[in-house]
Amino acid sequence: MTANPFLDTDRVRGTLYAEAGRLTQRTTALARAKTAGRHPAAVIAELAADGPRGTVLDIGCGRGTTTVALAERLDPPKLIAFDQSAALLTDAQRRLAGRMGVRYMRGDFHAIALPDASVAVAAAAFCLYHSPEPTAVIAEIARCLAPGGLSITVTKSADSYAELDDVIAASGLDPEAPDRPSLYETFHSHNQADIVGTHLDVREIIHDEQRFRFTDADHIAAYAATNPRYQLACDERGIAERLRQTVGNGPLETASTVTYVVAARR
Ligand SMILES: C[S@@+](CC[C@H](N)C(=O)[O-])C[C@H]1O[C@@H](n2cnc3c(N)ncnc32)[C@H](O)[C@@H]1O
């Protein structure tokens, strides 16, 4: 096992995304806590609207949140939802049921089985930090893009949710939580544009500060139990109980910067 669970292939293909429940719980807990910041799927769809019309590719589509926004905003002739998790692709398919022109493609983003220059707009949201070498994925995106094609990549700041790490450590649940490398270490807000720039022309960089307020210990536990950064010996109920006994019942405020890089094929 590597020190960073987001780079551990077995965990990424297994416990993290082999079924949709864990990702759904994490994103639901975060969405419930959010007090400021734009909705990433809406921002991506808005940025994508400036690209040429043609095939749209959503890389690492997960449960299809961005795919749905792209479908609604662009109504492209062909929309490809791409992910390596069969379970998440099935969930995306359910959410896009009835939409014409959507194709679901299972694969590894290091080797996208699409022809050269076949894609007008490619989006990759909150997934390239699962690559030990995101430059290789950017090369794949550049290969797939048609002349004039647009790439939109999105990630988070390396210090995202640091206040949560501190609370988890202070409670004694995982004293080393703040000392571990960031989950986003290979592709984060401050190296993303340089990595994208290795194979594409960077046109725009947008940093959006997102703020969160976890209302109480149960809310913190619902998120922490699904975050692989933490090494926790108890279940969600036990986490909440321990937090209440040690650091109190919340609330807890934290932040993350979401960064969008828009780039074009050279
Ligand atoms: C945090 S989810 C993001 C989902 C979606 N883009 C969103 O914004 O909601 C990360 C996704 O990346 C996918 N993923 C991770 N490594 C991958 C790889 N090597 N190839 C393709 N997909 C991958 C996972 O299966 C998961 O669906």
The ligand as an SDF file (V2000), in Angstrom:
LIG
                    3D

 27 29  0  0  0  0  0  0  0  0999 V2000
  -13.8980   11.6580   -7.0130 C   0  0  0  0  0  0  0  0  0  0  0  0
  -14.5430   10.7480   -8.3640 S   0  0  0  0  0  0  0  0  0  0  0  0
  -14.9820   12.1060   -9.4320 C   0  0  0  0  0  0  0  0  0  0  0  0
  -16.2010   11.8580  -10.2330 C   0  0  0  0  0  0  0  0  0  0  0  0
  -16.7290   12.9890  -11.0830 C   0  0  0  0  0  0  0  0  0  0  0  0
  -15.7800   13.4590  -12.0640 N   0  0  0  0  0  0  0  0  0  0  0  0
  -17.2600   14.1240  -10.2660 C   0  0  0  0  0  0  0  0  0  0  0  0
  -16.7620   15.2500  -10.3750 O   0  0  0  0  0  0  0  0  0  0  0  0
  -18.2150   13.9180   -9.5150 O   0  0  0  0  0  0  0  0  0  0  0  0
  -13.0720   10.0940   -9.1720 C   0  0  0  0  0  0  0  0  0  0  0  0
  -13.3950    9.1970  -10.3430 C   0  0  0  0  0  0  0  0  0  0  0  0
  -12.1880    8.8830  -11.0470 O   0  0  0  0  0  0  0  0  0  0  0  0
  -12.2780    7.5500  -11.4860 C   0  0  0  0  0  0  0  0  0  0  0  0
  -10.9210    7.0450  -11.7740 N   0  0  0  0  0  0  0  0  0  0  0  0
   -9.8880    6.9230  -10.9090 C   0  0  0  0  0  0  0  0  0  0  0  0
   -8.7980    6.4310  -11.5380 N   0  0  0  0  0  0  0  0  0  0  0  0
   -9.1540    6.2540  -12.8390 C   0  0  0  0  0  0  0  0  0  0  0  0
   -8.4560    5.7850  -13.9910 C   0  0  0  0  0  0  0  0  0  0  0  0
   -7.1670    5.3850  -13.9300 N   0  0  0  0  0  0  0  0  0  0  0  0
   -9.1110    5.7570  -15.1740 N   0  0  0  0  0  0  0  0  0  0  0  0
  -10.4230    6.1400  -15.2480 C   0  0  0  0  0  0  0  0  0  0  0  0
  -11.1430    6.5930  -14.1920 N   0  0  0  0  0  0  0  0  0  0  0  0
  -10.5090    6.6510  -12.9980 C   0  0  0  0  0  0  0  0  0  0  0  0
  -12.9400    6.8210  -10.3360 C   0  0  0  0  0  0  0  0  0  0  0  0
  -13.4710    5.5700  -10.7160 O   0  0  0  0  0  0  0  0  0  0  0  0
  -13.9920    7.8450   -9.9230 C   0  0  0  0  0  0  0  0  0  0  0  0
  -15.1970    7.6470  -10.6070 O   0  0  0  0  0  0  0  0  0  0  0  0
  1  2  1  0
  2  3  1  0
  2 10  1  0
  3  4  1  0
  4  5  1  0
  5  6  1  0
  5  7  1  0
  7  8  2  0
  7  9  1  0
 10 11  1  0
 11 12  1  0
 11 26  1  0
 12 13  1  0
 13 14  1  0
 13 24  1  0
 14 15  1  0
 14 23  1  0
 15 16  2  0
 16 17  1  0
 17 18  1  0
 17 23  2  0
 18 19  1  0
 18 20  2  0
 20 21  1  0
 21 22  2  0
 22 23  1  0
 24 25  1  0
 24 26  1  0
 26 27  1  0
M  CHG  2   2   1   9  -1
M  END
$$$$
